[in-house]
Amino acid sequence: MKTKLVIGLLLLSFTNIGSTTEYLTFFLGGQSNMDGYGYENELPDALKGEQDVMIFHGNGVFDNKSGGGLGHWSKLKPGHGAGFKVDGKTNHYSNRFGAELSFAATLSKQFPNKKIALIKYAVGGTGLHLKSGYGNWSPEFREGDGNNQYDFALNTIKNAFSTSDIDGDGEIDTLMPAGIIWMQGEADAHTSEASANAYFNNLTRLMGLLRAALRKDDIPVILGKITDSELGEDDIMPYIKRIHLAQQQFVEQDICAGYMTQSDTYPYSEKDVWHYLSEGFVRMGEDFAKVYVKLASKCN
């Protein structure tokens, strides 16, 4: 009887191992242009429906607020842009979208035999420097209760990885960290010379910490080049060239880093000098995916 029980348990164990589904998993982070300001009703038809891609979108809040990083796994569809909220159990979709839709769709075509999962955490106006923006990614932030964007990103990653069956099919899933997609820097280019001068060191440290959180030191990092609409009366990002230099330096000194520069051509509206038009967010996801594909072959 004991022998039969042991054999049965072994067969069950092997069955579970064999049925495990692996997901190439990407962390999407940054500030508002990663959050996404495209309008759902301006999406191309191919991106309007639900995709066979899973997403864990961590609830975005400013520093010292509650609920940062709460979320749950669901199928990817429009509504994960600015205004999206989640209480840990229910998604409250907005009428906006970001790069996640076209990024996932492009990768799914490129890797038709792979499953794709996204972990997203982005909050508009946030900076890497202690005194830049409406929220801080700096681990040194200690105002209020000390909870900042870095903490909430870690919460998001931890909560995402705590689920063993992300697609709800009753089988164990394995998340395989595959890339960090980062669109941020406008706040540091806007705030002060000090924040811009510190950007390279702050960026290098934060990407190292995110790689550590994903437990893969050589995971590819793709940076999106920030751009200035040059609309309006004021120079909204007087230190943007310093941020560009820091981004370039990071990519040059890191063999597993790439620079997505096609953002130079994305259109703006005079009504919103900070955020791209819907077309830009569609192109952003496609461009991030293309840079990733080129980089992944030498880093994964």
C-alpha positions, 0 to 999 in steps of 0.5 A: 500500500505504501509503495503504491502511495509513493508511486502515485505521489511521484506520478502526480508530482511529475504530472504537475511539473509537466503541465507547468506553463512558462511565461516570458515576464516583463516589468513595465515601469516609469511615469506618465508616458508609461502609464499611458494617455492614449484614448481607447476609442482611437485604438486600431481595431487589432488592439481593441479586444482582449489578448491572450496575454496576462497582466498584473497592473499594480495600483499606482499611488503617490508617496505615503498613500495606501494601496500601492502595488495592489493588483491581480492577474487578468487578461490584457485589454484596453483600459490600463492607462491613466485612471486605472485603479485596482483594489487587489481583487477588481480592476477599474478600467479607464478609457486610456491605454499605454504601450502595453497593448502594442508591446504585447501584441508585437512580442506575441507575433515575434514569439508565437510559441511563447506565453507573455505576461506583463507586470506594470507599475507607473505613476505620472510625475514621479522622479528618481531624485529625492526632490524631483516630481510628485513622487520619488523612486529613490530608496532614500525617501523617508518623508511621512511613513517613508513609502515611495514609488520604489516600495510600491514597485516592489510590492507590485512585483512581490504580489505578482509573483505570489500567484502560482496560477496566473491564468486560472486554469488550475495548473502551476505557472512559472514567471520567467523574467525577460525584460525591464521596459522603462519610460521615465525622466521627464520629472528629473529633466523638469525639476532642477539641475541637481536632479538631472546631474544625478540621473545617471547614478540614480538610474543605474542604482534603480535598474540594479535594484529592479534586476535584483527584485526580479532575481536576474542580474543580466535581465535586459533593460530597455530605456525609452528616450524622453522627448520635449513637445516644445509646445507652450510658452515655457521650456518644460524640460530645461535639463532634457539633454542631461537626461539624454546623456545619462540614458546614453551612458547607461546603455553604453556601459551595460551590455544588456541595456538598449535605448528606444529612441524612436520616441523622437517622432511621436506626435503631441497635441497643443492641449497636452504638452507632456503626453503623446497622442494615441498614435504615439503610445501604439508606436511606443509599444511596437518600438520597445518590442523591436529593441527588445528582440534585438537585445534579447538574443545576446542577454537571454 
